Structures are given as C-alpha cells and as structure tokens.
C-alpha cells in the first residue's frame, strides 16, 4: 500500500505482508525512500507511530547515502576508463556525440539527462559483450548469450542455461571492478553457487576481488540511481 504523507521529509512506501510478524522499516538507497512493512493486522496509525519513533535513525541513514551521479552540463564521468565532461549543444542535431574528452548532448535541456543515459546504454551494449567474450576466452568457458540489462538491484546474473546479463552501468566503473563483475558471472558457468570452489575460481582470474567488492559497496549505489 502506498500512503503519501506531506508532513514527512522523505518519501515513504507502506506495504502489507502476510509474512511479516511485526512492523519493520528499511532504507531503499536507490529510490532514497523509506519502506515500512507491517502485518495485515496492524493499523496504519500504529505503523506511522513506529515510523515517527525512528525519524532520527532514518535521517542519519539517508544523509549517509552518497550523492547520485549527476548527468548535467559540466558534470564529469568516466566511461570505459575515459574521463569525460558533459556539454550541452542545443543546436546539435545528433542526440549525443563524443568530441575528445567531451560528451556533447544535443537538443533541449529538458532531454539532456535522458539522452545522456541513452548514449551510455548504447556504448554499454557495444562494449560490454566484447569485454565479456575476452574474459570468457581466458577462462575457457562460453556463455549461451549475453544481454545488457537496466537492473536496479544487481550488477550481473547468470542463468543455468548460460545466459549472462550485465548491468549497463558497468561501463561507468573502474576497469578492475567491471572485470570482477564479469569474471564473477562467468565463474557461475563452472560453479553455479557461491561455494568455496566458486570463490577460488573467481580469485584465480581476479585476485583483487575483495577490493572490487569493497568499491561496489561504497560507490555502487551512486551508479544504480542513474536512469
């Protein structure tokens, strides 16, 4: 259930769950909102009181979230290890173009972020599959198919049929972190679990996997908030 409350300083999503035994709350770092879950038997008034008791905790958690990556004129980003500055050219007919270290977005300013995201996703679709194939060759495995996704909760996935999906936002990460995600998913073609053997296989091809995981924990939310 959703019940907007203008008196609250942050968005709240209210949900009923037959599996819940008590009122609980968590922070959605992507949408930057509070999710309150309560059993069907709990009145909304009681759930709101529970929320009010935890306002300080919520304020602290939301304030600690990293700023979302800005896609506005003058912003900086790294695309496949190339540092770029975003520029706006209203008269440019092409939605987006690269010129040296500039990513130029054309058209009205209202479409700036949407066109920037569209361009970044196109680049991901062209480059991530090739990067994965290169790692697959070195790991002596072959995925059945490769797809770029726009998932908001995971960086990659691998199905039992060998289909690998990679989040398009990987192109905005440092190369070593992007390589870790790709190697992680390819390792599932050999070990479809997270057993010790799986992690040993990952570390065989990416010895710095813990450093990459740490980067994702600290910076990943900033990228997932895009588009």
Steps between C-alpha positions, in 0.01 A plus 500: 500500500619849435396793715678828423544727801594860430601545863796264460831633366566187291287270282354195671366182343258307721452130433296222655647152522340182632853377576577796728457444873576856605547846358842549342668760286794521266666756279478463122834658398412510131167682527615677820181415681386317811316170465274406790375142512227390739266203554140530374376516859697814587315831461663766284490739798719263700741458209528878469576528870778243457637704212495818706701332775780432253523838326849573631628165378340553158645852470845364582483214251367715215759771566776238479400390151744612227381767260354366178721530194409825328433507127485874442704745292844532654485166684787254480481127449724212401380288208698182435797660678483824299438819699229712339333834564133533411416794273175635361460608137132587439560546129660157452274271299647177631371401846857438620855499366855461626758770429831427669438513873150645459167322482276746318124470545278672244143626508297664777638504852191314622621194307863529610513225762278258304717537189820460702369178654390372159847561358672329796275197462583480130872503580446228759315287245792529259790451744394278790430186291846524343663545840313195629600289200864591560482381859302191400778400263762527773277303739424231240122532528224609265176673596192411298406866461593845629250772586541852640241574765373805689461317832485720809601234753778294344808548284474172316337159493548159343228245430533123501474510121812717482333834425695785656352841566720800576384831639565777246635722781814282513652727235509778763715297742878464528624225271604270784150515654332442166731204438410355839126505424555339161732232641256435784217423257720290273614297800137395548525309172737269688361525855132590516521600867710709736699214644865518601586343164313780325691774683829325438416494130417871504824586680699296252405754233447804725725489811378847609134398517462618863617849407250503213220387732592778741479757218153376408382525861618859533431638152252270329187673630611822334489331159182300555305821549558589134226462241 
